[in-house]
Amino acid sequence: MAAVGVVNQISYVLIMLYSVVSAGTTVLISQYLGAKKKKEASVVAVTSVAVSLLLGLCAGFVVYFSRRQMLMFLNIPSELMGYAMTFLGIVGGLSFTQAMIATLSAIIRSYGNTRITMYISIGMNILNIIGNSIFLYGLLGAPKMGVAGVAIATVISQAVGVVVMLIVMMTGSMQNFLSETLYRYRGRF
């Protein structure tokens, strides 16, 4: 628990970084939708997803390969270093899921679907709790994985959230505009 608590400080910094992209996304999409410029709004949405994915992958790469230095900077005790390295390597290294969640939920909310993102967040938390229980205690025949299991459950719940948000985007009210934008700009990504 102590190791995970220290690692969460680094995770909060990453979340703040990803929130910058999502806040800009919300502002731009809302302005374009308010001005009845739906095509421009969809271009911003697609571009934001691409930037968010790239930013998340780069940040995850940096965190994964510099996690020991980050943890030493935070003065983590040596007996917790292994646990913290494991958790940060998995959750921080795959933090692009957090970046995608921030941006996709901003896009969905900008299109007026605020409840859906709340339900997805609740579902992700429930899935994370279930996954933590399964991997931490070895339920349902799963191996007892400790800290690594908690990290894996966290990333799995986030990945499921990303997939559900992408499905919502591609089947909801913004489907036509996003599909047209993806088709038009497919060669540029």
C-alpha positions in Angstrom: 0.0 0.0 0.0 2.8 2.4 0.8 4.5 1.8 -2.5 1.3 2.3 -4.4 0.7 5.5 -2.5 4.0 6.9 -3.5 3.5 5.9 -7.2 0.1 7.5 -7.2 1.9 10.9 -6.7 3.6 10.3 -10.1 0.3 9.2 -11.6 -1.4 12.4 -10.5 1.3 14.4 -12.3 0.6 12.4 -15.5 -3.2 12.9 -15.1 -2.6 16.7 -14.8 -0.5 16.6 -18.0 -3.2 14.7 -19.8 -5.9 17.1 -18.4 -4.3 19.9 -20.4 -5.1 18.2 -23.7 -8.6 17.3 -22.5 -9.4 20.8 -21.3 -8.2 22.3 -24.6 -10.3 19.7 -26.5 -13.4 20.6 -24.5 -13.0 24.3 -25.1 -12.4 24.0 -28.9 -15.1 21.4 -29.5 -17.7 23.4 -27.5 -16.8 26.5 -29.4 -17.2 24.9 -32.8 -20.4 23.1 -31.8 -21.8 26.3 -30.5 -21.0 28.0 -33.8 -22.6 25.1 -35.7 -19.3 24.1 -37.2 -19.6 20.4 -36.7 -17.0 19.3 -39.2 -14.4 21.5 -37.5 -15.4 20.0 -34.1 -14.9 16.5 -35.4 -11.4 17.5 -36.8 -10.5 18.8 -33.3 -11.8 15.5 -31.8 -9.8 13.3 -34.1 -6.7 15.5 -33.7 -7.0 15.5 -29.9 -7.2 11.7 -29.8 -4.1 11.4 -31.9 -2.2 14.0 -29.8 -3.3 12.4 -26.6 -2.3 8.9 -27.7 1.1 10.2 -28.8 1.6 12.2 -25.6 0.5 9.2 -23.5 2.9 6.8 -25.3 5.8 9.3 -24.9 5.1 9.9 -21.2 4.7 6.2 -20.6 8.1 5.5 -22.3 9.8 8.2 -20.1 8.2 6.9 -16.9 9.0 3.3 -17.6 12.6 3.9 -18.3 13.2 6.5 -15.6 11.0 5.1 -12.9 14.0 4.2 -10.6 15.3 7.8 -10.7 11.8 9.2 -10.1 11.3 6.9 -7.1 14.7 7.7 -5.7 13.8 11.4 -6.1 10.7 10.8 -3.9 13.0 9.1 -1.3 11.1 5.8 -1.3 12.5 3.4 1.3 14.6 0.6 -0.2 12.3 -2.1 1.1 9.4 -0.6 -1.0 11.5 0.0 -4.1 10.7 -3.3 -5.8 7.0 -3.0 -5.3 7.0 0.6 -6.4 9.1 -0.2 -9.5 6.7 -3.0 -10.5 3.5 -0.9 -10.0 5.0 2.2 -11.7 6.4 0.2 -14.6 3.0 -1.2 -15.4 0.6 1.7 -14.6 3.0 4.5 -15.6 4.4 2.7 -18.6 0.9 2.1 -19.9 -0.4 5.5 -18.9 -1.6 6.2 -22.5 -4.8 4.6 -21.3 -5.2 7.5 -18.8 -4.5 10.0 -21.6 -7.1 8.4 -23.8 -9.7 8.3 -21.1 -9.2 12.0 -20.3 -9.5 13.1 -24.0 -12.3 10.7 -25.0 -14.4 11.6 -22.0 -13.8 15.3 -22.8 -15.0 14.7 -26.4 -18.1 12.8 -25.3 -19.0 15.4 -22.7 -18.5 18.2 -25.3 -21.1 16.5 -27.5 -23.6 16.6 -24.6 -23.3 13.0 -23.3 -22.3 13.8 -19.8 -24.0 10.9 -18.1 -22.3 8.3 -20.3 -18.8 9.2 -19.1 -20.0 9.0 -15.5 -21.4 5.5 -16.0 -18.2 4.4 -17.8 -16.1 5.8 -14.9 -18.3 3.9 -12.4 -18.0 0.7 -14.4 -14.2 1.1 -14.6 -14.0 1.5 -10.9 -16.1 -1.5 -10.3 -14.1 -3.5 -12.7 -10.9 -2.4 -11.1 -12.1 -3.4 -7.6 -13.1 -6.8 -9.0 -9.8 -7.2 -10.8 -7.9 -6.2 -7.6 -9.7 -8.8 -5.6 -9.1 -11.5 -8.2 -5.4 -10.8 -8.7 -4.6 -9.9 -5.1 -6.3 -12.8 -3.4 -6.1 -15.4 -6.2 -9.9 -15.7 -6.7 -11.4 -17.7 -9.5 -8.2 -19.7 -9.9 -6.1 -16.7 -10.8 -2.6 -16.5 -9.4 -1.9 -14.3 -6.4 0.1 -11.5 -8.0 0.3 -8.9 -5.3 1.2 -5.4 -6.5 1.7 -6.5 -10.1 -1.9 -7.9 -10.0 -3.3 -4.6 -8.7 -1.4 -2.7 -11.5 -2.6 -5.1 -14.2 -6.2 -4.8 -12.9 -5.9 -1.0 -13.0 -4.6 -1.0 -16.6 -7.2 -3.6 -17.8 -10.1 -1.5 -16.3 -8.7 1.6 -18.0 -8.3 -0.2 -21.3 -11.9 -1.5 -21.1 -13.0 2.1 -20.4 -11.2 3.4 -23.5 -12.8 0.7 -25.7 -16.3 1.5 -24.3 -15.7 5.2 -24.9 -14.6 4.6 -28.5 -17.7 2.5 -29.1 -19.9 5.3 -27.7 -18.2 7.8 -29.9 -18.6 5.7 -33.0 -22.2 4.8 -32.4 -23.5 8.0 -30.8 -24.5 11.4 -32.1 -21.0 12.3 -33.2 -20.6 9.2 -35.4 -21.2 10.7 -38.8 -18.8 13.7 -38.3 -16.1 11.6 -36.8 -16.4 8.9 -39.5 -16.2 11.6 -42.2 -13.2 13.2 -40.6 -11.3 9.9 -40.2 -12.1 9.0 -43.8 -10.9 12.5 -45.0 -7.7 12.5 -43.0 -6.8 8.8 -42.9 -3.6 9.4 -44.8 -2.3 12.1 -42.5 -2.2 10.0 -39.3 
